[in-house]
Amino acid sequence: MRTQYLSILLGMTVTATANMISAAPVRAASLTCETGNFFDYSSVKFVKTRPLSSNNCLRLFGERVGATDPDPQGFVAYGFGHIEMSLNSPNNPAPYYAAGIDFSPENLPGARQAATLLDDITGFGNFATFLTENNITTDRIGFSFGAKDRDFTKTWNLGEDINGQNYFSSPTSTLEERIYSANPDEVESFLVLDGNKFVTFGYSDIYSFLEYGATRAPDDDTEAIISNPFSAFKVAGLNGLSYGLADAFLADVRGNKIQLVSEDAGVVPDFVSVSDPFGPLDPIVSIRFPVQLRIVDVPEPSITIGFLGLGLLAFGSRLKNKNRHRC
């Protein structure tokens, strides 16, 4: 991200070595869901959320190829936020809003209801089997996020855009941390089959980490985006393949949570649109979107408290026994 490019939200681009979208049946990737290949989370100071380990993840990817792409994918970052100040940053304005490309203010012709399409799978045995047995190719499964009523000002955003509250940045640090949030009742994220929703997800803030490296050159920049773990829900009124696919997905989740994780290095936007009709939503930056949706195990608060209570009871019992021995 340098002066020739607008600073882009969340770091959801992809390196040249990434797998491109395939229309082939689903295929297995590595046995674990990788984290830390590009980004060093030990440098993050203010945001407490971290990627959780998993052996089950969907890897998705989407991009927009130029202004006249007949099937644009990826996500869009738009509107002017604060000016970057981090050490070695290009000092560009940070995009204020974020959404899937199908929620873009451009209302792009041909944009399907997905920001990113399924590429490969680790784990997710029931889901993968259902895809294979029903000849559902990867390019029919997608993920996206944005404002429910298509009000472009209600999607995930930087809020009051205050340093120390909505983002964390310093001219003496090469890292910027951003928190994109929204009203949970006004936004949505979901999986689609042929553009039709079959699974929806609970709300989470989106955490963006931008590391500008040791120089002002883009080659040593790294970025990451993560969410808090969130719940998955079957869309009501489904039938046919969508019904079975949702059941297979939730059978793999088994009451656990889903976490969104993305990492990348050396970021370049796919396309930048500046148009008078968009006014305060300008500029609109289209960005390639590689992401993992991984199953993660998060203990419920009541269970955690229960374990803590058992520990305190055991500790109290040991104290009592010890006191008896002293008598």
C-alpha positions, -999 to 999 in steps of 0.1 A, spaced: 0 0 0 19 31 -12 12 66 -24 1 54 -58 -27 34 -42 -53 44 -17 -49 27 17 -72 -3 16 -92 -18 44 -85 -51 62 -58 -66 40 -80 -91 22 -59 -94 -9 -39 -124 -20 -4 -132 -31 6 -145 -65 10 -180 -51 -27 -182 -40 -49 -208 -56 -74 -193 -80 -111 -202 -81 -118 -235 -97 -150 -249 -111 -138 -284 -102 -154 -304 -74 -143 -296 -39 -108 -308 -30 -89 -312 2 -61 -288 12 -37 -292 41 -47 -310 73 -46 -279 94 -58 -243 90 -27 -223 87 -21 -191 107 9 -168 109 22 -175 74 22 -138 66 14 -119 98 31 -119 132 3 -114 158 28 -110 187 31 -73 176 -6 -66 182 -11 -47 215 -46 -33 218 -70 -58 201 -72 -89 223 -88 -113 197 -65 -138 181 -69 -165 154 -79 -198 171 -64 -231 158 -86 -254 138 -86 -285 116 -118 -275 98 -119 -245 74 -134 -233 42 -109 -214 21 -125 -188 -2 -112 -163 -27 -126 -137 -51 -114 -108 -72 -125 -82 -96 -106 -80 -129 -109 -44 -141 -137 -20 -146 -157 -42 -171 -154 -75 -153 -186 -94 -162 -184 -114 -129 -168 -92 -103 -160 -106 -69 -140 -94 -39 -149 -68 -14 -151 -30 -15 -137 -4 9 -151 31 5 -153 66 20 -126 87 36 -115 80 72 -85 92 92 -51 98 76 -26 70 82 3 80 105 21 48 113 58 46 107 65 37 70 28 40 60 20 59 28 -1 85 49 -32 79 28 -68 81 41 -81 49 56 -113 36 40 -142 42 64 -166 15 53 -163 -22 42 -187 -46 25 -188 -74 0 -187 -63 -36 -223 -73 -41 -231 -45 -15 -210 -19 -34 -224 16 -40 -215 10 -76 -243 -15 -80 -220 -35 -103 -237 -53 -132 -230 -90 -129 -220 -90 -93 -234 -122 -78 -245 -123 -42 -210 -133 -30 -178 -114 -23 -157 -145 -24 -161 -181 -37 -151 -215 -23 -117 -227 -33 -108 -256 -11 -116 -273 22 -98 -287 52 -120 -310 73 -157 -301 71 -163 -338 63 -201 -337 61 -201 -305 40 -174 -317 16 -191 -351 12 -225 -334 4 -208 -312 -23 -191 -342 -39 -221 -365 -38 -244 -338 -53 -218 -326 -79 -218 -291 -65 -188 -273 -78 -168 -248 -57 -178 -218 -78 -214 -222 -67 -206 -216 -30 -199 -180 -18 -196 -158 12 -205 -121 17 -213 -94 42 -229 -60 43 -259 -39 53 -292 -57 53 -312 -29 37 -284 -19 13 -279 14 30 -242 18 23 -237 39 55 -249 11 78 -222 -15 69 -191 -22 90 -173 11 96 -148 30 118 -175 47 140 -162 79 154 -128 72 138 -109 82 170 -74 71 176 -73 50 208 -109 39 203 -117 29 168 -81 25 156 -47 25 172 -18 41 154 14 60 163 42 76 142 67 55 162 51 21 154 48 4 120 16 -13 131 -20 1 128 -49 -18 144 -84 -10 133 -118 -20 146 -147 -20 121 -181 -23 137 -218 -19 130 -253 -22 145 -257 -60 147 -294 -56 136 -285 -37 105 -258 -60 89 -255 -96 78 -230 -122 67 -238 -154 51 -230 -184 28 -248 -188 -5 -255 -216 -30 -261 -202 -65 -266 -168 -49 -292 -180 -25 -285 -179 13 -285 -212 31 -265 -203 63 -263 -169 81 -238 -159 108 -240 -140 141 -224 -106 145 -188 -98 152 -166 -67 150 -139 -69 123 -103 -64 134 -78 -52 109 -40 -53 114 -17 -34 90 20 -39 95 40 -15 73 74 -32 77 109 -19 80 108 3 48 83 24 29 84 -2 1 52 -24 -2 71 -56 -4 76 -59 34 40 -49 43 18 -76 59 -19 -75 68 -44 -96 87 -81 -96 94 -99 -116 121 -133 -117 137 -145 -129 171 -160 -164 169 -196 -162 159 -226 -186 156 -240 -202 124 -277 -206 116 -297 -224 90 -319 -201 69 -356 -208 73 -377 -222 45 -350 -240 26 -356 -270 4 -337 -292 -20 -299 -289 -21 -298 -258 0 -316 -276 28 -292 -305 28 -262 -283 24 -271 -262 55 -277 -294 75 -243 -307 64 -225 -275 74 -241 -273 108 -234 -310 114 -197 -302 110 -200 -271 133 -217 -292 160 -226 -263 182 -191 -247 180 -184 -213 165 -170 -199 132 -141 -175 130 -131 -155 100 -93 -153 94 -74 -137 65 -37 -129 60 -17 -114 32 14 -95 21 22 -69 -5 -13 -54 -11 -25 -39 -44 -62 -30 -51 -79 -45 -81 -97 -14 -91 -104 22 -78 -135 41 -87 -140 78 -82 -173 91 -94 -192 123 -85 -226 105 -79 -211 86 -50 -201 118 -31 -190 110 5 -187 73 -4 -158 80 -28 -134 66 -35 -146 30 -39 -117 5 -38 -122 -31 -51 -100 -56 -33 -93 -93 -38 -106 -114 -10 -89 -145 4 -104 -157 36 -108 -188 59 -140 -196 77 -128 -220 104 -146 -240 130 -134 -231 165 -141 -244 199 -151 -217 224 -162 -227 259 -195 -211 269 -192 -185 297 -214 -207 320 -191 -237 314 -160 -216 322 -176 -203 353 -186 -238 363 -151 -251 359 -138 -221 379 -164 -229 406 -153 -265 408 -117 -254 411 -126 -230 440 -145 -258 458 -116 -282 454 -92 -255 466 -115 -247 496 -118 -284 504 -80 -288 505 -77 -258 528 -102 -273 552 -85 -307 552 -52 -290 558 -66 -270 587 -80 -302 602 -46 -318 601 -32 -289 620 -57 -292 648 
